């Protein structure tokens, strides 16, 4: 279907819904690289005005990637909750924006309609919203999950303790784990990006983290971020696997480039469930996404990168993860050129994920060849935490020495918790206080106060750290 919008004597024509979405998107380098971005600001505004008049029902009738050729499209269509959609089915995209911003759309209402919202609807309305609109609505979306603690409660923000090491040195990893725990990080997950896919080394990493968690009875979960097929193999070999990780994308072809499909993810979820390692819940999956992943795999089908990203959240939602996060600036400036584009993308991703009912965190990050710096990251993480972000990353000095990118530190989490009055997951906070890492008021204590933890660390770990 062709769409048109006239501004005075000028009429802008868009070949289909896919083009309207792409042309309405805020400027970003990835869409220019893909050849789908608006050529002028006037064309972008015309596309937005056109998009605002399109009924939400259209997104169920005009599919931007064909049903027959893409399993993500089939998942979106086949699992769409018509009853939940009925409450908003009469709205246009512009009306949907106004409704989301109104007091009628409170937290309970947004939760009720979330399964009736498709990723394309979420992406479409985000393109009409200012940054403050994205923050306001995301703040109202509460998505709570649990495994050994409870993630995503209002007034809380969690931290993934990320003790990566470029050669998977156990001493370096142990030192970073201890460092993070003493700063109150680790309630989202203790998650390691391994430098190798060696099954014996991966097994050693699982047992290292599991030993620390068991030694101190830490109410948290571990994850080794290797390919999902490795994790299934490790489960079969008896490894102490808590969460199963996988990077995912918004098209079947992009997921195939990762070596996965939805059936494989379900198999991994079933394997993790069989271990029954959760104590307060059984959300066992951890997903990471990022704008530009579909384009980098030549698998975007002319769809703008932000809409492709929102489609990845449909895959996540289907598998009820404990954690999902957008690694927002990691793929590089070819997709998000500078701090302004990274900030906008992070707010869009968080909004779309939360609106769809996904527990969205963010790796607030950039690569060293992007036109961005740590001040941009301070801005983004503060805005996201204000918007109710589920979790951030915690890396020593905000500098990942294995993946070679800049992200957020243990100190950044302390800053967010202090300035915005946010707290760790409640079970983890109780543990921090028991270990004298945090005082009764929620402030992290000097390291000397955590003598109980240091005195009871196994000698081989203490010497390593």
N, C-alpha and C positions, 0 to 999 in steps of 0.2 A: 504494500500500500504506500502510495506517495503522500508526503506531508508538505504543506506549504504554509508560510507565514509572511504576511506583507507588512512592511514598514514604510509608510508613505508610498512613493512610486516604486520602491524596491520590493520584489517578491523573492523570498528565499525558498528553494525547493530541496527536499530531502527524500532520497529514494525509498527509505523504509524506516522502521522504528529503530533499527540498529544505528542508522546514520544520525537520527535525531539525538539519540543518547550520546553518541560520540561527539557530535558537534556542540552539545550543551555542556560538556565536561570542562571544568576549569583547566586552564592551559597546563600541560606537562609534557616533558621531553619524550616520554614513551609513546604518546599518541601522535606526536609529530613524526617520530621515527616510523610508526606504523602507517602513516599517511591518512589517519582518520580524524585528525583534529580540525577544528574550525580554522579557516584561513584568516579571518579578521575578528576583532572583538564584536563588531556589529553582527556577523554571522552567528557567533556564539550566543549573543543575547536573543537573536531571532529564534535559534534552536530552543533556548530555554523557554521563551514565550510559547512556542509551539508545544513543547513538552508539557507545560503546565496545563494545557487544554486537553491532553489525552486521557481518556478514562482508564482507571486501573484495570478494568476488565480486558482492555486491549492486550495487556501483557500475558494473558492466558490464551489469547486467540492468535496473536502474531509472535511466534517464537523466534528469538534472535539467532539461535543455533538449532537446526532441525532436530526434531524428536527422533527421527529414524536413525540418525548418524551419531548421536551423542548421548551417552548414558547419564551425564549430569543433567541434561535437559529432561530426560525421562524421569530421573529422580525428582526433579523440581515439580514436574507436572503430576506424576503419579502419587506423590505424597502431599499434594496441596490440600489444605484443610478448608473445604468449601464453607463449612459452618462458621469457622473463625473469620473467614473472608467476608461473610455476609454483612458484618457490622460496618465494613468500609467499602463495600462493593459499588456503592453509588457515587463514589468520589472520583474526581479527576486527580492527576498528580499534584496540581496546584492546591486543590481542596485538601488533599492528603497532608500536604505540608502544613496548612493552616490548622487542620485537626490535630496533628501531632504536637503543635506548639500550644494548643489550647489546654485549659485545665481539665477538660473532659477526658483527655488522654492521660489519665494518671497511671501509676505503675501497674495496678491490677488490670486495667483495661489493655495496656500495651502487652502485658503477658498473655492475656486472653486472645488477642488477635495475631500474635507473633507467627503462629503456624499458618495463618492465612496470607501472610506477606511473602511474596516471592523475592529472590535476590534482585531481579530486574526492577521490581517496584521500589525496593529499598535504595538501589543505586540511582534510580530516576529521581526520587524525591530529594536525595542528598545533593543532586546537582542544582537544585533550586534554593539551597539553604546556605546562609552565611555560617561562618565558623561558630558563632555564638548559638545559632540554631542547632547545629550538630551537637554541641555541648549540652544544651538545655534538654533536648530529647533523650540523648544517651544517658543523662543523669537519672532520668525517670525509669530507665529499663534495668530491672534487677534480675540477674541470672546467677543462680546459686548452684554449686556443684560440690561433691564431697568424695573423699577417699579415706585418708587418715585424718583429715581436718576439713573444715568447711570454707570454701573459697567463694568470694563474690558477694558477701553480705554488705549491705549499705554501711558506709562509714569505715570500711576496711580497704586496705590495699596490700596485696601479697607480693612476694619477691621470689623469682627463680634464682637460686644460688647456682652460678655457672662457673665451676672451677676448672676451666679448660687448661690444657697444657699441650704445647706443640709436639711433644714426644710421648704423651700419656705417662709421664713420670709420676709414680704413685706418691712420692714425697711432695712434689709440687701441687698435685691435686689435693692431698691431705691438708697441706698448708692453706690453700685457698678455701677449702671447706671450713676449717677452723676459723679462719679470718671472717668469713661470711656469717657463720653462726654467732660469733661474738658481737657482730653488729646487728643481730636480729633478722638476718636474711635467711631464706630457705623454706618459708611456709608454702609457697606455690609448689616447688619441687626442687630437689637437688639434681640438676640436669647437666650432664657432661656431653659435649660434642667430642667424640673420640677422634684422634688423629689417624687411627687405623681401623680397618674392618676385620682384623684378625679375631676369629672366634675365641681363642684362648685369652687374648688381651681383653676383649669385651667381657668375658666371664670374670676376669680379675677385677675389672672396674665395678661390675655389679656387686661382687662380694665386698669390695672396699666400702662402697657407700652403704650397703646393707649392714655391715658391721658397725659403722658409726651410728646409724639410725637405731639399731638394736641396743648398742652399748649404753646410749643415753636416753633410750625410750623416747625418741623425738617423734612427735605426731606430724610427720610429713611423709613424702613419697619420693622415690628416686626414679630416674630415667636416664638411659644411655641413648643418645640420639643417633643411632645407626639405622640402616635401612630396615623396613618392617619385616622383610624376609629373614634377616639375621635375628631379629627379636623372636620370631616364631621358632626358629631353630634353637635359640638359647632357652626358650621356655621348655621345649621338648627335652633339652639336656638338663633341666632342673635348675636353671639360673633363677635367682630371686628377683623376678621382674615385677615391678609395680605398675608403671605406666608404659604403654606402647606408643612410640612416637612415629610420625611420618609427616613429611612435607606434602601438601596437597595443593591442587590448583582447580580452576573453574571450568575446565573442559576435559572431555575424555582423552583427547589427544595429548594434552599437557600432562595429565596424570600418567599416561602411558610412557611419556618421556622420563618420568620418575620411576618407572617400573612397577606401577601399581594400577589397580582398578578398585571399584567399590567392593566387589566380592572378596578381594584379598584383605581389605581393611576389616571387613566383617569377620573373616577368619581369624585375624589377629585379635580382634576384640573378644571373640569367643575363647581364644586360648588364654588371654589375660584373665577373663572372668573365671575360668576354670581353676585358677590359683587361689582365688578367694582371699586375697591379701589385704583388702580394704577393711577398715574397722568401723567407720561412720558412714560409709557410702561405697558405691561401686562404679564410679565414673573412671574408666581405666585408660582412656585415650588422650593423647596430647598431639595437637596438630600445629604446624606453622605454615604460614602463607605469605604472600608478598605481591604487591602490584608490579606487573611486568613479567611474572613467571610464565604466563601463557604466551606472551609475545616472544620471549626469549627462546621458547620451544617451537616457534613458528606454528602456534596452535591457538591463535586468538580469533580466527575467522572474521577479521575486520571489526571485532567488538573492542570497544575502548577498554583500557586496562583496569579501570576501576570497576566496571561492570563485571569483567571476568573475575576480579577479586571477590566481589560479592557472591558470585556463583560458587566459589570455593566454600563459602560458609554454609551453603546447602549441604555439601558433603559432610562438613563437620557436624552440623546440626543433626544429621541422620544417625550419627554414631555416638551421640551424647557424651562428648569429651569432658574430662575434668578441666582441661586448659586448651585454649587456642590462642595463638598470637600472630599478629602481622609483624614481620621483620621489615619494618617500613622503609628504611633507607639502605638496606643491605645489598640489593641487586645492583645499584649503582646509578650514576648521573644520567646514563642513557635512558632511564625510565623516570627518575625523579631528580631533576637537575640540581636543585639548590634547596636551601633551608625552607624557603616559602612553600615549595612544592611538597617537600617531605612533611611539613607541618599540616598542610591541608590534607594530604593523603592519610596521615595518621588519624586525624579527626574523622574523615570519611569512613575509614575501615572500622574504627571503633563504633561509630554510629550504626553502620549497616549490620555489623555482627551482633550488637546488642539488640537491635530492633528485630532481628531474626531469631533471637533467643539463644545466641551462642555466647559462651563465657570468654569475651574478647580481652586479651591483654595486648601489650605492644612491646616489641624490642625497639626502643627509641634509639635509633642508630643512624650512622652514616659511614660511608667509606672515605678514605683520605683523598680521593680524587674528585669528590663532590664539592660543589660550592656551598658548603655548610660548615658549621663549627659547633662547639659544645654549648654556646649560648643558644643556638637554635634548638638543641636538644633540651636545654633547661626550659625553654618556652613550651615545647611540645609536651614534655612530661608533666609540666604544671597544668597545662590545659586539659590533658587527658585525665590526670588524677582528679581534677575538678569535675570532670564529666563522669566519674565513677569507674575508672579503669580497673580491670580485674587484677592485673599484675604487671610488673616490669622486670627487667633483668638486673641482677646484681653481680658485677664482675670487679675484681680488684682494680682500682684506679680507673674504671670505665674503659679500659683498654684490653681487648681480648687478644692475648698473645698467640693464640692458636689460629683463630679465624682472621686476624689482622683487620679489625674494624673497630670503630669507636661507638660505645654504647653507654649504659648507665651503671653507676657504682653502688656499693653498699651505702655510702654516704648520701647518695641521691634519694634512696628510700627513706633514710632518717629525716632528710629535709622535707620530703612530702608528708610524712607522718606528723612531723612537728608543725609545719606551717598550716596544714589543712585539717589537723586533728584526726588523722586516719590511724587505724590500728592494724596489726597483723591478724591473721586468722585466729579466732578465739582459742582454739585448742593449743595452737602454737604459742600464743601470747602467754597462756598459763604456764607452759613449759619454760619459756624465757624467764618468767618470774621465779619459778621453782629453781632454776639454775643460776639465779642472781645475775643474769645478763641484763634484765630489765627490772626497774624498780616499780613500786606500786602505782606510780603516776604514769607509767608507760615510757619513761625515758631510759635509754640504754646506759648501763653503768660502765664505769671505767673497767678495763679488762681485768684488773687485779681482783675485782669483786666476784669474778667468775672462777675463783680458785677451785670450787668443788668440781667443776667440769674439767679443769686442767689436771687436777690431782687424780682424777679417775679415768683419764684417757689411757688406753692400752699403751704400753711402753713402745711398741713398734710404730704406732701412729704418732705418739708424742715426739719420738726421735725423728720421724719423717717430717713432721710439721715444724 
